[in-house]
């Protein structure tokens, strides 16, 4: 790999549009919770996830393909009929909702805010992987196998701000790949992310729980358990990617 | 203070233009080397620094006010006549050039790239301080005295990328102010910068020397000593600010 870089903040998304991303593999992280939820749904047998930014986009797909399930939150809660013209969403954005019973064999249209923005910002890349702690080792192996010229780790953040848990996820992936990188390839941002992860390594849960999102989730009784759920390491053994048609699937082996 | 936030990357500058910065104090860091050089020049008796982005702007001020001195680099070297219509610049961007003999009582027009971009991005803020390790404690005290509603630490970066040494400087300032902040005021970015600084605390020089800029300067025999020079802590006892007329001066006590 010739370059390894981490983008910490949503402000970087705008700059990405003017950047040549050919020969670049992006890995997008939205640890709390979009990317963690996506890989959980795939682990439980979902056929594909279609990420969209806005509720009307999700509804349009549902009209065309009534068999899809709808997932999404606003302000942490499952989208209610009042926001979606009376259509009830099947899921919120808690990964614990996406059980095998409910998702096996299904295609799920998921509307998130920052997670989707991050994925769309990567649209011109050669390939886009879905990053999470839940499948980090498998993602690292898939990155190594695809041996991209440039590796760009994209933190989704929250609103317009940097989110610590995404930086920790990106840093953990940097750490797994570190020995495969030439020193000259490593940008300062990757050095920072890895250093942050290593400083928190013995207690990533405490570090991530100290984040703004960690605090927010911990304050909501229904969602508190999502924090520990999303920070489990390597419970799934597959990488996931966003294909050119906009579907997130298990990476073909 | 109601908010403490760190911007790591030049991509954030564009977003700053659309942001309300009233009731905000910005501190800009360009550790290697613009902000370190600015405070060194002021410490050695310079009257003011006028930061400008482009060589023609510097030359226009020189024509109007022939007594000013010109400072600036391109690619690490003092601007040569070939780039400036035959006008020789008095200084490059090495803080060690700005000795008392050469700068006392003078106004210096300084053309830098990222440092100036960062300062201009802060133009709508209530106040802008010049951050460096060289006057960090004094800067922290000035921040506390000015007691802003919002404190925004702006890392200049290099080109379009995050620069580790700026994040370390911002993190060191966060660390000095930490006990004066309410937990709810602290953004994840500030938490990250402080954590990075604390992980590197016992050997900031080694950490910063591992940055891209540290490597570059260490590879240039004339500039190698700038690295250690800029990383000295609290050798100057004043804060500096950018006034509304665009002059950087010692902060009036």
Interface residues (C-beta under 8 A of the other chain):
Chain A: X5 X6 X7 X8 X9 X11 X12 X14 X15 X158 X160 X161 X162 X163 X164 X167 X187 X188 X189 X191 X192 X195 X196 X198 X199 X200 X207 X210 X211 X212
Chain B: X5 X6 X7 X8 X9 X11 X12 X14 X15 X158 X160 X161 X162 X163 X164 X167 X187 X188 X189 X191 X192 X195 X196 X198 X199 X200 X207 X210 X211 X212
